[in-house]
Amino acid sequence: MVQRGLLIVLSGPSGVGKGTVRKAIFKEDGVDFRYSISATTRKPRPGEVNGQDYFFVTREEFEDKIQNGDMLEYAEYVNNYYGTPRSFIEETLASGHDVFLEIDVQGALQVKTKMPEGVYIFLTPPDLKNLRSRLVGRGTDSAEVIEKRVAAAKDELKMMINYNYAVENDVVSKAVDRIKAIITAERLRVTRVLGELDN
Amino acid sequence: MVQRGLLIVLSGPSGVGKGTVRKAIFKEDGVDFRYSISATTRKPRPGEVNGQDYFFVTREEFEDKIQNGDMLEYAEYVNNYYGTPRSFIEETLASGHDVFLEIDVQGALQVKTKMPEGVYIFLTPPDLKNLRSRLVGRGTDSAEVIEKRVAAAKDELKMMINYNYAVENDVVSKAVDRIKAIITAERLRVTRVLGELDN
């Protein structure tokens, strides 16, 4: 029996460094994740390959997929749809490969409602912890500025609660090590191990 | 604010190698777990130190602790009580130290009902996975023997379901690495991280 792959979803506020961390993880030894391939209704650009860069579909096909529940998440930009097809991810996981999805916070929440068994990782900026005490201690910001920054951090925390793990992106290599440990641990979770046992 | 320590409970069937794995983990760099110290009503042996080898208490004190709910688990052997005092573990966790508890399956289940926030790791023998197919493939055991071994393995699986993680003890150093990854990941769980943020 093939061990089902893990769906790993990396998200977080814009500017936190999701893309940098994702690229660093893909370069690691022993890591063999598959990217999730998006579907889109926009026309392929020269050199883009269907099923590799994107699944290029018509507007009608895309809307059918939405209706069928085959879009884990989608959004419309400049009159074109972009989305994450569930069927591709399901087939990849069933074949025993892990799928890595780097996605914004809105998209991650949509995916989670449909595939709650995934591993949802929230990448946080390095200065979230003890923010207020540090700002106060530094003594350079007015009380008003401190409260604004703390309020902004609180908004980020509200999103974090929908995730399984919070990984601080202080140093990229450390963030990568943390994510690798999370993936090792998730494979050992009893709920997943029991699913694999054929006894 | 001190980050609360983790309670790590390592358990599993007798003979699986819990003690060996525990000793190997304590030798690792960067590992600074505290042992849980048991309470007992038996008399100290020469050289044994109260609060270090055991908490030596009277029968009446032990029974008071049971009544107060201060015994996470206990058992009676040869007319003496042995048990795990909750107060010591609570104080150690509150001071920011991780507590490592190596314990049999009965004890682990008792502890879990009282401290479900702990990390419960079930150490499994290396031959649990695909047991039936491997026994059949080997062709050396009768169908009856195979079914007996599979039935015994199923009994072990029934216990596993009460744990968070299942770690195969195929090679001690690998089991240690898996447990270290679990602990790294558990520290990153959103439920724990949110508890630490003071914003």
Chai-1 contact restraints between the chains, C-beta under 6 A:
chainA,res_idxA,chainB,res_idxB,connection_type,confidence,min_distance_angstrom,max_distance_angstrom,comment,restraint_id
A,N130,B,D198,contact,1.0,0.0,6.0,A-B,restraint_1
A,L131,B,N199,contact,1.0,0.0,6.0,A-B,restraint_2
A,R132,B,N199,contact,1.0,0.0,6.0,A-B,restraint_3
A,V150,B,N199,contact,1.0,0.0,6.0,A-B,restraint_4
A,A153,B,N199,contact,1.0,0.0,6.0,A-B,restraint_5
A,K154,B,N199,contact,1.0,0.0,6.0,A-B,restraint_6
A,M160,B,V190,contact,1.0,0.0,6.0,A-B,restraint_7
A,Y163,B,V190,contact,1.0,0.0,6.0,A-B,restraint_8
A,Y165,B,L188,contact,1.0,0.0,6.0,A-B,restraint_9
A,Y165,B,R189,contact,1.0,0.0,6.0,A-B,restraint_10
A,A166,B,V190,contact,1.0,0.0,6.0,A-B,restraint_11
A,A166,B,V193,contact,1.0,0.0,6.0,A-B,restraint_12
A,V167,B,L188,contact,1.0,0.0,6.0,A-B,restraint_13
A,R178,B,L188,contact,1.0,0.0,6.0,A-B,restraint_14
A,A181,B,A181,contact,1.0,0.0,6.0,A-B,restraint_15
A,A181,B,T184,contact,1.0,0.0,6.0,A-B,restraint_16
A,A181,B,A185,contact,1.0,0.0,6.0,A-B,restraint_17
A,I182,B,A185,contact,1.0,0.0,6.0,A-B,restraint_18
A,T184,B,A181,contact,1.0,0.0,6.0,A-B,restraint_19
A,A185,B,A181,contact,1.0,0.0,6.0,A-B,restraint_20
A,A185,B,I182,contact,1.0,0.0,6.0,A-B,restraint_21
A,A185,B,A185,contact,1.0,0.0,6.0,A-B,restraint_22
A,L188,B,Y165,contact,1.0,0.0,6.0,A-B,restraint_23
A,L188,B,V167,contact,1.0,0.0,6.0,A-B,restraint_24
A,L188,B,R178,contact,1.0,0.0,6.0,A-B,restraint_25
A,R189,B,Y165,contact,1.0,0.0,6.0,A-B,restraint_26
A,V190,B,M160,contact,1.0,0.0,6.0,A-B,restraint_27
A,V190,B,Y163,contact,1.0,0.0,6.0,A-B,restraint_28
A,V190,B,A166,contact,1.0,0.0,6.0,A-B,restraint_29
A,V193,B,A166,contact,1.0,0.0,6.0,A-B,restraint_30
A,D198,B,N130,contact,1.0,0.0,6.0,A-B,restraint_31
A,N199,B,L131,contact,1.0,0.0,6.0,A-B,restraint_32
A,N199,B,R132,contact,1.0,0.0,6.0,A-B,restraint_33
A,N199,B,V150,contact,1.0,0.0,6.0,A-B,restraint_34
A,N199,B,A153,contact,1.0,0.0,6.0,A-B,restraint_35
A,N199,B,K154,contact,1.0,0.0,6.0,A-B,restraint_36
